Amino acid sequence: MKINIHAGHNPDGKTACGAVGLIKESTEARKVKDEVIKLLKAKGHTVYDCTCENGSSQSDVLKKIVAKCNAHSVDLDVSIHFNSGASDKKGNGKTTGLEVLVYSTAGKSLPYAERVLKKIAGLGFKNRGVKSRKDLYFLKNTKAPAMLVECCFVDDKDDVKLYDYKKMAKAIAEGILNKSLGAEEKKYKIILKGSYTKAKAEKIVKAVKDLGYTAEMQ
């Protein structure tokens, strides 16, 4: 697949940055976006990062994002956002949840949106559904099928407590690809202890390299 993905809004601290609550939308959206890109590329897919870092206003941010998206011929456009408006910073024992926005629920982006929604809801977030938003500039002006993912609420204590950017990204990537990515395999470092003559050390280094790994003498 070829996919455009971006984090919504300018970076935190700049004009037209995202919502701020118990966490900051612009910061978290970029963390999720970067991880989704990593996961998709690891599976051999072509991914373009269309995030805007220097918009002069909200409308300028949107125009720059859409221009970047439309510069590529892709199968899907994905926008990562976080919601606000729950006003539940103390927590009430339940999440306000997630939703995925599309231009039309009859469009080609619907299957992707439904799968992403199901995967994120599977993490424990309330499922607020796939919703049609014909008024949103990104959804209205991108050439490829597009979806806007509202991961969870920045001002809901229960949402924030449940939220983990790596789990969120994995759910989004799995929804896009319609396949399980499995758990990331733990990596181990191998240390060969001891002091050796130069000839012996060279033999060890050569043996390791012959197995297809890297090694060096110090």
N, C-alpha and C positions, 0 to 999 in steps of 0.2 A: 504494500500500500504506500501511497504518498499522502502525507498528512501535514497540514498547517496547524500549529498550536501556539497559543500565546497566553500570557497572564494579563488580565484586565488592568486598566488604569496605569498611570505613571507610578514610579517608585514612591515609597513613603517619604514624606518630607517635601515633595514637590507639589505644584498645583495639580489638581485633578487626580490626586492619589485616591486609593480605595477607602472603604469603610474601616473605622477604628473602633474596637471594643476591648474585649479581653485579649484579643490578638489583632494583628493588623492585616487587612485583606491583601494589600499589595505585596507584602513580604511573604505571606503564606502561599499566595497564588503563584509566586515565582518559584518557591520551593517545590510545590506540587508539579508545576510545569516542567521544571528541570528534570525531575525524577521520571515523569511520564516520557519525556524525550529519551532519556537514558534507557528505559525499558523497551520502548518501541524500536530504537536503533539496535539494541542488543538482539532483537529478533529479525534484523535485516531490513527493516522498513525505512523509507526515506522520510525524514521529518524536518520541517522548516520552522524555525523559531521566529514568530512574527510579533513578538512583544515590543511595545513602544517604551522607550526610556526617557524621552525628551520632548513630550508634547507641551505645547504652550497653553493649552486649554483642554477641557473635556472633549470638545468637538474635534480639536486637532489630534488628540490621542486616537480617537475613533477613526478618523480619516487616514492616519498613518498606518494603523493596524490593518484596516481593510485594503489599503494600497499594497501593503506587503503580502497579504493573503492572495490578492488577485494577481500578483506577479508570478505566482506559481500555478501550474496545472496539477491539481490534487484530487484525491477521492473524498477528503473530509476536512472541514475547518473546525477547530475546537478552541473555545474560549474558556479559561479557568477563572472563576470568580468565587467570592464568599459573600453570603447574604448578611443583612442586618435588619433590625426592627423588632427583634424578639424582646429586647429590654428585660432580660432575665439574667442579670449578672450574679444573682445569689443562687440560682438553680431551683428547679421544682421537681427534680427527679426524672424528667423526660426531655428528650431533645426536640427542638423545633424542626430540625431536619434539612433535607436537601430537595432540590428540584432541578430539572433540566429543561432549558428553554429552546424551542425550535421556531422557525418561521411559520411552518404549517405542520400539523399532525398528520397530514397526508403526503408529506414530502419524503425524500430519500434518506434524510437524516434520522427519521423516527426510529428505525431498528437500532441504530447506534445509541440514541438517547435512551431508549427503553432498557437496553442492556447495561449501560453505565449506571442508570438509576437503580436497577436491581442489584448491581454489584456493590454500590456504595451503601444502599439500604441494608445489605447483608452484613455490613460492619456494625449495625445497630442504630443507624440514624432513621428518623421518621421519614417515610416516603411521601413526599408532597406531590409527586407525579410529574409527567411531562406536560409542559404548557406551551401553547402557541402565543408568540409575542411578535406580531407583525410590525410593531412600532420601534423595535430596537435596531439601531443603525447597523450594527455588525451582522445581524441575521438577515436584514433587508438588502444589504449591498454586497455581500460576498457571492462569488460566482459558484463555488462548490457547495454541496450540502453542508450545513453548519449547525452546530449546537453550542449552547452556552451552559456550562455546568456551574450551578450554585452549590458548592460543596457542603457548606453548613453555615451556621450563624455565628458571626464574630462576637455577638453580645449575648450569647446563651451559655451559661456556665456548663451545662450538661453537654452541649455540642462540643465545646472547647476541651472538656475533659476526655471525651471519646476520640476526638480528632488526633490523627497521627499522619503527617504528610506522606510518609512512605506507603502506608496502608491505603491512603486516599488515592495516591498516584497509581498504585498497583490495581486498584479497583477500576479506575478509569481506563487504564491500558488494557485490562482484561475485557472490559466492555467494548472497547473499540475493536479489538482483535477477535472477540467472541471465542476466547480460549483461556484456560487457566495457565498462569505463568509459573505457578509453583513457588515454593519458598526459596529464597536466595541461599545458595550453598555457602556455608561458612568456610573462610579461607584460613590456612595455617601457614606460619612462617617456620622454615626449617633452618636450624643453626647447627653447623658442624663445628664442634669444639675440639681444640687441640692445636699444637704447633707442629709444623712439618718442614722437612727440608724443601728446598725449591723444587727439586725433581719430583718429590712425592706430591706436593701441592699442585704442580702442573698436571700430574696424572689425575688427581681428584677433579680438578676443574674441567679437564677434557672429558672425563667420564660423565660428569653432570651435563655438560653441553651436548654430548652424544645422545643423551636421553631427551634432548629438546628443551632444556631449561637453561637459565642464565646463571653464571657463577663467575666470580672474580677473585683474584689473590689480593691480599692487603699486607 
